[in-house]
Amino acid sequence: QVQLVESGGGLVQAGGSLRLSCAASGSIFSIDAMGWYRQAPGKQRDLVAAITSGGHINYADSVKGRFTISRDNAKNTVYLQMNSLKPEDTAVYYCKIVTWTGPIPRDYWGQGTQVTVSS
């Protein structure tokens, strides 16, 4: 069984910063992509940032220039550095990893961590 544990969420004023971490453990042999999603009340879950095993990175347009995704492969951990936070960034943030079993991809999700940005 694979488990993802998130940390780093909290309450911050607009313009502040937070750093989210997501550590994977369990039956993990190889991780391909790692990413962060967020979901606000009444909204769909949207991709925030993702990084592949080859180092390719995608960001949502709304966070470009403010957020930075990185990964530590030795620790099976992905990070999201969030700067210049805005109230519209308020959401539950979920990490996701993609592993491969032969030709079959498997997705695993973290438990979610609340990020609240006050004006």
C-alpha positions in Angstrom: 0.0 0.0 0.0 1.2 3.5 -0.9 0.6 6.5 1.4 1.1 10.2 0.8 1.4 12.5 3.7 1.1 16.2 3.2 2.2 19.1 5.5 2.8 22.8 5.4 -0.7 24.2 5.0 -2.2 26.9 7.2 -3.5 30.4 7.5 -1.5 33.3 6.0 -2.1 36.9 5.1 -2.2 38.0 1.5 1.3 38.5 0.1 2.7 35.9 2.4 4.3 32.5 1.7 3.8 28.9 2.5 5.8 25.7 1.6 3.9 22.5 1.1 5.5 19.1 1.3 4.2 15.6 0.3 6.2 12.5 1.2 5.3 9.1 -0.3 6.0 5.8 1.5 5.1 2.2 1.2 5.3 -0.1 -1.9 7.0 2.4 -4.1 9.5 1.3 -6.7 9.5 4.1 -9.1 7.6 7.5 -9.4 7.0 9.1 -12.7 5.1 12.4 -12.4 4.4 14.3 -9.2 2.0 17.2 -8.9 -0.2 19.4 -6.9 -3.9 20.1 -7.3 -6.3 22.3 -5.4 -10.1 22.4 -4.9 -12.1 25.3 -3.5 -15.7 24.8 -2.2 -18.1 24.3 -5.0 -15.3 24.0 -7.6 -13.6 21.2 -9.5 -10.2 20.0 -8.6 -7.7 21.7 -10.8 -4.0 21.1 -11.6 -1.7 23.7 -10.0 1.7 22.4 -10.9 3.3 19.1 -12.1 6.8 17.8 -12.6 7.8 14.7 -14.5 10.7 12.4 -13.9 12.5 14.0 -16.8 12.2 17.5 -15.2 9.5 18.9 -17.3 7.3 21.4 -15.3 3.8 22.8 -16.0 2.0 25.5 -14.0 -1.5 26.8 -14.1 -1.6 30.2 -15.6 -3.0 31.6 -12.3 0.2 30.7 -10.3 3.0 31.3 -12.9 5.7 33.5 -11.4 4.5 32.9 -7.8 4.6 29.2 -7.2 7.6 26.8 -7.6 7.4 23.0 -7.7 10.3 20.8 -7.0 11.1 17.2 -6.0 13.6 15.1 -4.1 13.7 11.7 -5.7 15.8 10.2 -3.0 13.2 11.1 -0.4 10.1 10.5 -2.6 9.0 14.0 -1.8 7.5 16.8 -3.8 7.3 20.4 -2.7 5.3 23.5 -3.6 6.7 26.9 -2.6 3.9 29.4 -2.7 4.8 33.1 -2.7 2.8 36.3 -3.1 -0.3 34.4 -2.0 -3.8 35.8 -2.8 -7.2 35.1 -1.3 -8.1 33.3 -4.5 -5.5 30.7 -3.7 -7.6 29.6 -0.7 -8.3 25.9 -1.2 -7.6 22.4 -0.1 -4.3 21.3 -1.8 -3.7 17.7 -2.8 -0.6 16.1 -4.0 -0.6 13.2 -6.5 2.0 10.8 -7.7 2.0 8.5 -10.7 3.8 5.1 -10.6 4.0 2.4 -13.2 3.5 -1.3 -13.0 4.7 -2.5 -16.4 2.6 -0.5 -18.9 -0.1 0.3 -16.3 -0.1 3.7 -14.6 -1.3 4.0 -11.0 -2.4 7.3 -9.3 -2.1 8.0 -5.6 -3.5 11.0 -3.7 -2.5 12.7 -0.5 -5.1 13.5 2.2 -5.2 17.2 1.4 -4.0 20.2 3.4 -6.0 23.4 3.9 -4.5 26.7 2.7 -6.3 29.8 3.7 -5.2 33.3 2.6 -6.8 36.3 4.3 -7.1 39.7 2.8 
